[in-house]
Amino acid sequence: MRLLKKVLVLGTSFTLRSLHGLWVRPAVPILAVCVLAACNGNKPGATTQVAAKVNREEISLHQVNYFLQRQPGLAPDEVDAAGRQTLDTLIDQEVAVQAAIEQRIDRDPVVLQAIEAARRELIARAYAERLAQSVQAPSPAEVKEYYDSRPALFAKRRLYTLVDTAVVATPAQQKSIQALLPGTRHAADVAVLLRQAGLRFGTRHSTLGAEALPLQAVEAIAALREGQSLLVGGPRDAHIFTIVDTEPAPLTEEQARASIEGFLAGERKRQLVQQQIKTLRSAARIEYRGRFAELVQATGQPPTQTAQSSQASRVPAATPALNAVSLRASASAPSLK
């Protein structure tokens, strides 16, 4: 039953926070957690560690505090309200779990598979988090070097009003599109070009800072004028960014310091985890079977590398997703036409 609760927690969209970030673990101040644990300390019968009882099952203060610790920026005077909201969500979850167990849903093969997948994910992520704790924070000199080397992100930063066109296209098709983009003058021209090529695409209008753009394209986008477009491609799809308007929005080194420190530390953690996983894979005896063995023979590389190449086609933001051991897909893209 406990494992089923964990699966429901991981999949919920309530106020509870599951393990979305590998390196950033927001925490409420310890004082706030202590306040909740002792909020009834002067009342009769308040020594219990039980927050609520649902039929025969108990919800403990430890369970409530576990999720409160994962709510960023929670002030001590907000703990009571947040605690009540969290407890109400846990109660909703508990009645759902009890109903699921009564219907023997917890015995369903799909649910059991999800429980095992969640367990493996949590353990692997915990390993990566602990490994990353050894990474040292970047020095002031490293922060300054990064700031000076990325003017389009900082000293010459801009806000871009643009049209992001996501298109399903092979590398060859992308090459043909790229050759025709200089002849376009706005997003409507790009849409006409894609329709003529018979390609599926979707558009999204956005106003973004440079830091929200694909890192590898920031400098190139900064050089575009209004109406010009840039294609950022991958193995199976691409994004075409068309500039509508720009506005200067520079950041000083001091303003950017925290973001740069977080980015550099995150990169080091990601690289450390990737290198350790690579070392572990090299030391492990791995035998591919069935169609996966055939795939290795056909491509000359393991299925994981093929999958990573496919994921690399997604447009990453300037701040990397540090999720080296997670199998979850959390990319969002414009809807396709």
One Martini backbone bead per residue (centre of mass of N, CA, C, O) as a GRO file, in nm:
protein
  337
    1MET     BB    1   0.057   0.063  -0.020
    2ARG     BB    2   0.293   0.257  -0.005
    3LEU     BB    3   0.380   0.231  -0.301
    4LEU     BB    4   0.116   0.338  -0.420
    5LYS     BB    5   0.142   0.618  -0.297
    6LYS     BB    6   0.401   0.696  -0.445
    7VAL     BB    7   0.284   0.687  -0.728
    8LEU     BB    8   0.066   0.903  -0.680
    9VAL     BB    9   0.263   1.127  -0.610
   10LEU     BB   10   0.427   1.129  -0.881
   11GLY     BB   11   0.140   1.187  -1.054
   12THR     BB   12   0.059   1.443  -0.926
   13SER     BB   13  -0.118   1.786  -0.938
   14PHE     BB   14  -0.090   1.890  -0.682
   15THR     BB   15   0.079   2.054  -0.422
   16LEU     BB   16   0.262   1.843  -0.447
   17ARG     BB   17   0.613   1.754  -0.470
   18SER     BB   18   0.804   1.612  -0.683
   19LEU     BB   19   1.097   1.487  -0.849
   20HIS     BB   20   1.196   1.712  -1.079
   21GLY     BB   21   1.474   1.792  -0.954
   22LEU     BB   22   1.804   1.697  -0.910
   23TRP     BB   23   1.949   1.960  -0.761
   24VAL     BB   24   1.689   2.113  -0.676
   25ARG     BB   25   1.597   2.147  -0.321
   26PRO     BB   26   1.355   2.285  -0.184
   27ALA     BB   27   1.331   2.454   0.145
   28VAL     BB   28   1.206   2.488   0.434
   29PRO     BB   29   1.256   2.612   0.713
   30ILE     BB   30   1.318   2.451   1.000
   31LEU     BB   31   1.132   2.622   1.175
   32ALA     BB   32   0.869   2.562   1.019
   33VAL     BB   33   0.862   2.260   1.074
   34CYS     BB   34   0.861   2.283   1.382
   35VAL     BB   35   0.598   2.437   1.404
   36LEU     BB   36   0.418   2.209   1.295
   37ALA     BB   37   0.503   1.985   1.502
   38ALA     BB   38   0.415   2.214   1.749
   39CYS     BB   39   0.123   2.348   1.708
   40ASN     BB   40  -0.010   2.150   1.958
   41GLY     BB   41   0.171   2.150   2.225
   42ASN     BB   42  -0.062   2.304   2.433
   43LYS     BB   43  -0.254   2.066   2.382
   44PRO     BB   44  -0.453   1.826   2.434
   45GLY     BB   45  -0.321   1.545   2.285
   46ALA     BB   46  -0.042   1.666   2.116
   47THR     BB   47   0.180   1.418   2.105
   48THR     BB   48   0.110   1.332   1.844
   49GLN     BB   49   0.212   1.218   1.498
   50VAL     BB   50  -0.082   1.258   1.404
   51ALA     BB   51  -0.279   1.431   1.163
   52ALA     BB   52  -0.456   1.181   1.051
   53LYS     BB   53  -0.761   0.976   1.005
   54VAL     BB   54  -0.839   0.715   0.760
   55ASN     BB   55  -1.003   0.521   0.901
   56ARG     BB   56  -0.727   0.300   0.958
   57GLU     BB   57  -0.547   0.526   0.853
   58GLU     BB   58  -0.243   0.710   0.882
   59ILE     BB   59  -0.130   1.055   0.904
   60SER     BB   60   0.167   1.204   0.932
   61LEU     BB   61   0.380   1.461   1.000
   62HIS     BB   62   0.607   1.354   0.821
   63GLN     BB   63   0.448   1.363   0.559
   64VAL     BB   64   0.393   1.666   0.558
   65ASN     BB   65   0.689   1.765   0.586
   66TYR     BB   66   0.804   1.642   0.330
   67PHE     BB   67   0.642   1.848   0.144
   68LEU     BB   68   0.716   2.119   0.272
   69GLN     BB   69   1.028   2.094   0.201
   70ARG     BB   70   0.927   2.131  -0.126
   71GLN     BB   71   0.856   2.439  -0.067
   72PRO     BB   72   0.926   2.733  -0.190
   73GLY     BB   73   0.934   3.018   0.009
   74LEU     BB   74   0.838   2.935   0.298
   75ALA     BB   75   0.699   3.087   0.554
   76PRO     BB   76   0.626   3.060   0.882
   77ASP     BB   77   0.329   3.203   0.844
   78GLU     BB   78   0.254   2.962   0.613
   79VAL     BB   79   0.246   2.675   0.739
   80ASP     BB   80  -0.044   2.618   0.825
   81ALA     BB   81  -0.178   2.645   0.545
   82ALA     BB   82   0.009   2.447   0.397
   83GLY     BB   83  -0.044   2.206   0.582
   84ARG     BB   84  -0.346   2.182   0.528
   85GLN     BB   85  -0.328   2.144   0.223
   86THR     BB   86  -0.148   1.895   0.232
   87LEU     BB   87  -0.336   1.718   0.404
   88ASP     BB   88  -0.577   1.720   0.211
   89THR     BB   89  -0.422   1.578  -0.015
   90LEU     BB   90  -0.355   1.321   0.147
   91ILE     BB   91  -0.648   1.243   0.191
   92ASP     BB   92  -0.725   1.213  -0.104
   93GLN     BB   93  -0.513   0.996  -0.155
   94GLU     BB   94  -0.609   0.787   0.058
   95VAL     BB   95  -0.895   0.732  -0.056
   96ALA     BB   96  -0.788   0.637  -0.329
   97VAL     BB   97  -0.617   0.401  -0.228
   98GLN     BB   98  -0.839   0.244  -0.084
   99ALA     BB   99  -1.014   0.205  -0.336
  100ALA     BB  100  -0.797   0.059  -0.505
  101ILE     BB  101  -0.758  -0.183  -0.311
  102GLU     BB  102  -1.052  -0.281  -0.311
  103GLN     BB  103  -1.016  -0.321  -0.642
  104ARG     BB  104  -0.718  -0.435  -0.695
  105ILE     BB  105  -0.521  -0.230  -0.839
  106ASP     BB  106  -0.245  -0.307  -0.693
  107ARG     BB  107  -0.243  -0.586  -0.887
  108ASP     BB  108  -0.187  -0.457  -1.135
  109PRO     BB  109   0.057  -0.486  -1.368
  110VAL     BB  110   0.086  -0.184  -1.436
  111VAL     BB  111   0.119  -0.084  -1.145
  112LEU     BB  112   0.361  -0.259  -1.067
  113GLN     BB  113   0.544  -0.137  -1.283
  114ALA     BB  114   0.527   0.156  -1.177
  115ILE     BB  115   0.645   0.100  -0.899
  116GLU     BB  116   0.920  -0.004  -0.994
  117ALA     BB  117   0.997   0.248  -1.157
  118ALA     BB  118   0.987   0.445  -0.917
  119ARG     BB  119   1.198   0.309  -0.741
  120ARG     BB  120   1.435   0.328  -0.940
  121GLU     BB  121   1.431   0.632  -0.976
  122LEU     BB  122   1.479   0.720  -0.682
  123ILE     BB  123   1.748   0.573  -0.638
  124ALA     BB  124   1.908   0.699  -0.874
  125ARG     BB  125   1.867   0.996  -0.784
  126ALA     BB  126   1.997   0.968  -0.507
  127TYR     BB  127   2.273   0.896  -0.614
  128ALA     BB  128   2.318   1.156  -0.779
  129GLU     BB  129   2.289   1.357  -0.548
  130ARG     BB  130   2.520   1.250  -0.373
  131LEU     BB  131   2.742   1.282  -0.585
  132ALA     BB  132   2.695   1.605  -0.626
  133GLN     BB  133   2.793   1.711  -0.338
  134SER     BB  134   3.111   1.735  -0.430
  135VAL     BB  135   3.062   1.992  -0.569
  136GLN     BB  136   3.196   2.290  -0.642
  137ALA     BB  137   3.182   2.608  -0.637
  138PRO     BB  138   3.213   2.871  -0.816
  139SER     BB  139   3.414   3.117  -0.886
  140PRO     BB  140   3.440   3.450  -0.945
  141ALA     BB  141   3.617   3.410  -1.200
  142GLU     BB  142   3.422   3.214  -1.345
  143VAL     BB  143   3.182   3.405  -1.356
  144LYS     BB  144   3.318   3.630  -1.519
  145GLU     BB  145   3.397   3.463  -1.765
  146TYR     BB  146   3.109   3.388  -1.844
  147TYR     BB  147   2.994   3.670  -1.873
  148ASP     BB  148   3.200   3.774  -2.094
  149SER     BB  149   3.132   3.520  -2.303
  150ARG     BB  150   2.797   3.620  -2.283
  151PRO     BB  151   2.654   3.891  -2.403
  152ALA     BB  152   2.365   3.790  -2.499
  153LEU     BB  153   2.289   3.711  -2.189
  154PHE     BB  154   2.384   4.000  -2.061
  155ALA     BB  155   2.512   4.283  -2.155
  156LYS     BB  156   2.326   4.219  -2.445
  157ARG     BB  157   2.053   4.170  -2.361
  158ARG     BB  158   1.727   4.041  -2.472
  159LEU     BB  159   1.398   4.083  -2.574
  160TYR     BB  160   1.184   3.842  -2.740
  161THR     BB  161   0.966   3.866  -3.007
  162LEU     BB  162   0.824   3.555  -3.121
  163VAL     BB  163   0.821   3.278  -3.354
  164ASP     BB  164   0.756   2.936  -3.289
  165THR     BB  165   0.843   2.676  -3.518
  166ALA     BB  166   0.730   2.351  -3.533
  167VAL     BB  167   0.897   2.081  -3.720
  168VAL     BB  168   0.860   1.798  -3.918
  169ALA     BB  169   1.198   1.687  -4.005
  170THR     BB  170   1.447   1.609  -4.184
  171PRO     BB  171   1.763   1.692  -4.249
  172ALA     BB  172   1.709   1.739  -4.553
  173GLN     BB  173   1.463   1.925  -4.515
  174GLN     BB  174   1.606   2.135  -4.341
  175LYS     BB  175   1.811   2.223  -4.554
  176SER     BB  176   1.600   2.334  -4.753
  177ILE     BB  177   1.475   2.541  -4.562
  178GLN     BB  178   1.728   2.702  -4.490
  179ALA     BB  179   1.777   2.805  -4.788
  180LEU     BB  180   1.484   2.976  -4.781
  181LEU     BB  181   1.479   3.180  -4.536
  182PRO     BB  182   1.609   3.447  -4.656
  183GLY     BB  183   1.323   3.496  -4.824
  184THR     BB  184   1.198   3.578  -4.562
  185ARG     BB  185   0.990   3.829  -4.353
  186HIS     BB  186   0.797   3.625  -4.196
  187ALA     BB  187   0.601   3.386  -4.052
  188ALA     BB  188   0.411   3.351  -4.298
  189ASP     BB  189   0.634   3.260  -4.492
  190VAL     BB  190   0.710   3.006  -4.341
  191ALA     BB  191   0.434   2.867  -4.362
  192VAL     BB  192   0.426   2.851  -4.669
  193LEU     BB  193   0.682   2.684  -4.705
  194LEU     BB  194   0.579   2.434  -4.539
  195ARG     BB  195   0.330   2.372  -4.706
  196GLN     BB  196   0.476   2.327  -4.976
  197ALA     BB  197   0.643   2.081  -4.834
  198GLY     BB  198   0.438   1.906  -4.652
  199LEU     BB  199   0.459   1.999  -4.348
  200ARG     BB  200   0.449   1.964  -4.011
  201PHE     BB  201   0.313   2.228  -3.791
  202GLY     BB  202   0.377   2.477  -3.526
  203THR     BB  203   0.275   2.767  -3.333
  204ARG     BB  204   0.439   3.027  -3.118
  205HIS     BB  205   0.392   3.302  -2.913
  206SER     BB  206   0.668   3.501  -2.772
  207THR     BB  207   0.833   3.631  -2.469
  208LEU     BB  208   1.192   3.636  -2.441
  209GLY     BB  209   1.470   3.567  -2.301
  210ALA     BB  210   1.780   3.461  -2.376
  211GLU     BB  211   1.777   3.225  -2.154
  212ALA     BB  212   1.521   3.071  -2.316
  213LEU     BB  213   1.701   2.987  -2.528
  214PRO     BB  214   1.892   2.821  -2.718
  215LEU     BB  215   2.215   2.807  -2.646
  216GLN     BB  216   2.332   2.756  -2.946
  217ALA     BB  217   2.144   3.030  -3.054
  218VAL     BB  218   2.187   3.308  -2.919
  219GLU     BB  219   2.390   3.456  -3.104
  220ALA     BB  220   2.229   3.425  -3.370
  221ILE     BB  221   1.968   3.570  -3.273
  222ALA     BB  222   2.107   3.843  -3.201
  223ALA     BB  223   2.168   3.896  -3.526
  224LEU     BB  224   1.882   3.945  -3.580
  225ARG     BB  225   1.619   4.074  -3.751
  226GLU     BB  226   1.333   4.177  -3.827
  227GLY     BB  227   1.186   3.883  -3.984
  228GLN     BB  228   1.394   3.689  -3.914
  229SER     BB  229   1.537   3.350  -3.939
  230LEU     BB  230   1.593   3.041  -3.739
  231LEU     BB  231   1.733   2.717  -3.752
  232VAL     BB  232   1.680   2.441  -3.517
  233GLY     BB  233   1.806   2.121  -3.529
  234GLY     BB  234   1.737   1.765  -3.589
  235PRO     BB  235   1.671   1.439  -3.667
  236ARG     BB  236   1.324   1.500  -3.670
  237ASP     BB  237   1.336   1.811  -3.586
  238ALA     BB  238   1.232   2.166  -3.559
  239HIS     BB  239   1.316   2.517  -3.507
  240ILE     BB  240   1.163   2.834  -3.589
  241PHE     BB  241   1.290   3.161  -3.550
  242THR     BB  242   1.093   3.464  -3.544
  243ILE     BB  243   1.132   3.799  -3.552
  244VAL     BB  244   0.941   4.077  -3.424
  245ASP     BB  245   1.093   4.180  -3.152
  246THR     BB  246   1.311   4.405  -2.962
  247GLU     BB  247   1.469   4.445  -2.624
  248PRO     BB  248   1.660   4.585  -2.411
  249ALA     BB  249   1.809   4.366  -2.122
  250PRO     BB  250   2.040   4.406  -1.927
  251LEU     BB  251   2.299   4.248  -1.725
  252THR     BB  252   2.470   4.237  -1.460
  253GLU     BB  253   2.688   4.057  -1.287
  254GLU     BB  254   2.528   4.069  -1.022
  255GLN     BB  255   2.251   3.983  -1.140
  256ALA     BB  256   2.384   3.704  -1.270
  257ARG     BB  257   2.533   3.536  -1.056
  258ALA     BB  258   2.332   3.320  -0.955
  259SER     BB  259   2.278   3.193  -1.234
  260ILE     BB  260   2.570   3.116  -1.299
  261GLU     BB  261   2.627   2.942  -1.056
  262GLY     BB  262   2.400   2.739  -1.114
  263PHE     BB  263   2.492   2.654  -1.394
  264LEU     BB  264   2.784   2.559  -1.333
  265ALA     BB  265   2.707   2.358  -1.115
  266GLY     BB  266   2.515   2.192  -1.290
  267GLU     BB  267   2.722   2.107  -1.502
  268ARG     BB  268   2.910   1.957  -1.310
  269LYS     BB  269   2.703   1.752  -1.212
  270ARG     BB  270   2.627   1.634  -1.481
  271GLN     BB  271   2.915   1.542  -1.562
  272LEU     BB  272   2.967   1.362  -1.319
  273VAL     BB  273   2.734   1.165  -1.360
  274GLN     BB  274   2.800   1.080  -1.649
  275GLN     BB  275   3.084   0.969  -1.583
  276GLN     BB  276   2.995   0.760  -1.372
  277ILE     BB  277   2.804   0.602  -1.555
  278LYS     BB  278   3.021   0.530  -1.760
  279THR     BB  279   3.198   0.372  -1.562
  280LEU     BB  280   2.983   0.164  -1.477
  281ARG     BB  281   2.931   0.052  -1.761
  282SER     BB  282   3.223  -0.046  -1.816
  283ALA     BB  283   3.218  -0.249  -1.558
  284ALA     BB  284   2.983  -0.379  -1.679
  285ARG     BB  285   2.780  -0.654  -1.777
  286ILE     BB  286   2.651  -0.625  -2.107
  287GLU     BB  287   2.357  -0.785  -2.255
  288TYR     BB  288   2.207  -0.807  -2.549
  289ARG     BB  289   1.871  -0.879  -2.654
  290GLY     BB  290   1.731  -0.948  -2.928
  291ARG     BB  291   1.645  -0.656  -3.077
  292PHE     BB  292   1.881  -0.508  -2.931
  293ALA     BB  293   2.107  -0.667  -3.061
  294GLU     BB  294   2.033  -0.582  -3.349
  295LEU     BB  295   2.066  -0.278  -3.305
  296VAL     BB  296   2.365  -0.279  -3.238
  297GLN     BB  297   2.457  -0.406  -3.508
  298ALA     BB  298   2.326  -0.184  -3.697
  299THR     BB  299   2.453   0.089  -3.540
  300GLY     BB  300   2.706   0.052  -3.328
  301GLN     BB  301   2.508   0.116  -3.080
  302PRO     BB  302   2.349   0.165  -2.815
  303PRO     BB  303   2.024   0.241  -2.736
  304THR     BB  304   2.092   0.483  -2.549
  305GLN     BB  305   2.240   0.653  -2.767
  306THR     BB  306   2.003   0.674  -2.956
  307ALA     BB  307   1.814   0.820  -2.758
  308GLN     BB  308   2.000   1.065  -2.703
  309SER     BB  309   2.000   1.169  -2.992
  310SER     BB  310   1.696   1.224  -2.999
  311GLN     BB  311   1.684   1.421  -2.751
  312ALA     BB  312   1.882   1.636  -2.878
  313SER     BB  313   1.659   1.761  -3.073
  314ARG     BB  314   1.576   1.912  -2.855
  315VAL     BB  315   1.524   2.228  -2.731
  316PRO     BB  316   1.739   2.385  -2.534
  317ALA     BB  317   1.796   2.572  -2.284
  318ALA     BB  318   2.028   2.773  -2.132
  319THR     BB  319   1.916   2.603  -1.904
  320PRO     BB  320   1.979   2.303  -1.796
  321ALA     BB  321   1.880   1.970  -1.774
  322LEU     BB  322   1.936   1.795  -1.465
  323ASN     BB  323   1.872   1.449  -1.580
  324ALA     BB  324   2.064   1.182  -1.612
  325VAL     BB  325   1.862   0.934  -1.469
  326SER     BB  326   1.606   1.007  -1.618
  327LEU     BB  327   1.300   0.890  -1.803
  328ARG     BB  328   1.162   1.148  -1.827
  329ALA     BB  329   0.923   1.343  -2.012
  330SER     BB  330   0.915   1.729  -2.028
  331ALA     BB  331   0.831   1.830  -2.300
  332SER     BB  332   0.734   2.126  -2.479
  333ALA     BB  333   0.509   2.195  -2.759
  334PRO     BB  334   0.374   2.276  -3.022
  335SER     BB  335   0.112   2.216  -3.196
  336LEU     BB  336   0.019   2.019  -3.454
  337LYS     BB  337  -0.104   2.037  -3.803
   0.00000   0.00000   0.00000
